[in-house]
Amino acid sequence: MVVNWKEFWTKNTLVGLGLGQFLSLVVTSTGFTSSELAKKGINAPTSQSFLNYVLLALVYGSIMLYRWQPLKAKWYYYVLLGLVDVEGNFLVVKAYQYTSITSVMLLDCWTIPCVLFLTWFFLKTKYRFKKLVGVVICIAGLVIVVFSDVHAADRSSGSNPIKGDLLVIAGATLYAFSNVSEEYFVNNADRVELMAFLGIFGAIISAVQISILERDELKSIQWTAGAALPFFGFSVAMFVFYSGVPILLMISGSTMFNLSLLTSDMWAVLIRIFAYHEKVDWMYFVAFAAVVVGLIVYSGGDKKDQNTAEVGDEEIEHSKRFDEEAAPPVGGTSKQ
């Protein structure tokens, strides 16, 4: 495969790679805070995400009210997206109660093949050979991590690793639907509108779920500094992550977004080395290099599809229907 390196070092490529790694670090921080909460016996996954949705609703909802523009998509599309997103977060965070942080981060990569299929099937995305090679290289890096980690004590830790792994796979599948839906809304509706309604409906759905499943758990929590800091730190990190995701989706698409998050496992390893002084296998560093190379190969496309997926004419028609469906009684103003 001949690589034209001049096409890699463009502004969009560099911004996409840089933002992707920043979001990967943020995801790593959410993983560590969730793991710490689980170790302290705090098992309230929906409550952890609730404040994030509230922040999204307040910040982006305020911007929507200030702009006072007609909605570009029907509100019930956002209800479905909010439901999928809340349950995806619930399942993955719940998994930390049963399995290790390493297992969660590795199995979360199931999102990538799901996204590839969904973008191909629903968004009519055309993936050139070069991009598929980049995906394969990235996934190969994660396979190396799996072989390196399979006999490690951290891999087998947890009260019920199999249950935890199944929860992660289910959550990763919902993440794929959420990511692809967000990519569609970002390209055909409005980023601020997307974040505002994701926050509003995410908060409502989370509140209902908390009242049913987590009331007793919240009452039993002793709100010491050791419990409060990771709990609220998780929410702030999630807010930063959610705010950055639509920008990366506009620049690079959902596949590049999920490939970027592969390095979160590598960042977790580096944090374990320098913060916890743990020893790790040398294969982790080989895997990290493979993922980086794969990201560069994937993101450096030709000028026609550089950093963004090609979307068929069918999606243009969908975009037009979005505008036509935004009827005044429902979407005439920014208020519901």
Secondary structure, 3 states (H helix, E strand, C coil): CCCCHHHCCCHHHHHHHHHHHHHHHHHHHHHHHHHHHHHCCCCCHHHHHHHHHHHHHHHHHHHHHHHCCCCCCCHHHHHHHHHHHHHHHHHHHHHCCCCCHHHHHHHHHHHHHHHHHHHHHCCCCCCCHHHHHHHHHHHHHHHHHHHHHCCCHHHHCCCCHHHHHHHHHHHHHHHHHHHHHHHHHHHHCCHHHHHHHHHHHHHHHHHHHHHHHCHHHHHHCCCCHHHHHHHHHHHHHHHHHHHHHHHHHHHHHHHHHHHHCCHHHHHHHHHHHHHCCCCCCCHHHHHHHHHHHHHHHHHCCCCCCCCCCCCCHHHHHHHHHHHHHCCHHHHCCCCC
